[in-house]
Amino acid sequence: MIILVVFLAIAFIVISSTWFKLHPLAGLLLAALSVGIYAGLPIDKLAETIGKGFGELMSKIGLMVILGCVIGAILDKSGAAIKVADVILKIFGEKYPAFAMSVIGAIVGIPVFCDSGFIILAKLNKIVAKMVNRPLGTIAIALSGGLFATHTLVPPTPGPLSAAGNLNLTDSIGLVILLGLVVAIPSLFVSTWFAQKYANNIEIIEDDEWDTSLADTQSNLPAWKAFMPILLPILLITIASFAKITHFFSDEVLHWLGFLGSPLVSFLLAIAFSYTLFPEKPADKLLACFKSGIEHCGTTLVLVGAGGAFGAILKETALKDMISTWLLANQTTGVMFLVIAFLVGAFFKTAQGSTTTSMVLTSGILAPLATSVGFASPFELTLLVMAVGSGAMTVSHANDAWFWVVSQFTGINQRDAYRTHTLLSGLQGIVSLIVVCLIYLVF
């Protein structure tokens, strides 16, 4: 019965914000309280659990959102975003801007959390859309699809890396990366097609303060310098992530790489470098960027934290134990086991919002069953990781920080975000599962 209650709570979150115009914060908190009360959680601990869930997610992503907004303001006010967009469009050609942004998203999404990547590139979305005269919704949804594909399927992002660890694939990370890339590629074409067909007419809430005019502010700015606020955090995070996998460096070097490659420090270093983007009064202009960036991220922070609060309540229920017991009693083999892995991952993703948590929970449940149902070789277990990742894409909605980052930083209202971002995440998951099953059947 608790499973039905969770789905009713999710339906309430969606309907209350789209049809009844209740603020999503209120809908998320009411849903969290209702599920907690039904699940029999101690009444005196409910508020504490909600507050803890809000705070824990904010501690992971809050400063990242704020500093990402500051970087966005820097790219805007320095003219760097226009220079970057110009270079990208010269490489890919102006005929394929949506595919270009999807590919860029896929590259960035390998080492970087999709939330961080989208925040960093959000301003670039607007400039590219303006330069090629294409709808912003199309460009933004294509980017989000590219980021989400590799974030969910390709280590070293925490979701697939954790799932690989749970399934004893620590020594086969290279295989997980390779198959993850193979499974992710069709998703890039799907996200590009979907964005061009279904996201071209969505309503965008215009941002009056951040100027998207194409004034010639970037003419004297070197391309490498314009790219650095975007590339510096990505490079630092990438180096730190792969250093942990390769075990090539000493522990002391790993500690320093981990420090420099943390989102907080890498974002701060990018902001420090951005001082050089302003030839006149750089201190005053950086201060203006901080003010502008901070003003733009308030609503996003609140909604991200509320999604974390809802997820925290679900983690206190007996959902994991119920699903584990059912799987033990109904073991299946082959493709059906991959489909079940997908469905369990999709349930946890839809219920509590976090892709990483979904992959950790699902792979932890499936690990004791894998060998008994015929999944023993590294190749087969890697396909199981891909099936779990495909499920963990399905679907991103109001209890997911990713949903709010995409919608708020693009200016998409909730109804259109469900129709585009949420539907695309589900479509990507299904397409990825089909690819996984085909690989299993062929090889």
Buried (B, 14 or more C-beta within 10 A) or exposed (E): EBEEBBEBBBEBBBEBBBEEEBBBBEBBBBBBBBBBEBBEBEEEEBEEBBEBBBBBBBEBBBBBBBBBBBBBBBBBBBBBBBBBBBBBBEEBEEEBBBBBBBBBBBBBBBBBBBBBBBBBBBBBBBBBBBBBEBBBBBBBBBBBBBBBBBBBBBBBBBBBBBBBBBBEBEEBBEBBBEBBBBBBBBBBEBBBBBBBEBBBEBEBEEBEEBEBEBEEBBEEBEEEBBBBBBBBBBBBBBBBBBBBBEEEBEEEEBEEBBEBBBBEBBBBBBBEBBEEBBEEEBEEBBEBBBEBBBEBBEEBBBBBBBBBBBBBBBBBBEBBEEBBEEBEEEEBEBBEBBBBBBBBBBBBBBBBBBBBBBBBBBBBBBBEBBEEBEBEEBBBBBBBBBBBBBBBBBBBBBBBBBBBBBBBBBBBBBBBBBBBBBBBBBBBBBBBBEBBBEBBEEE
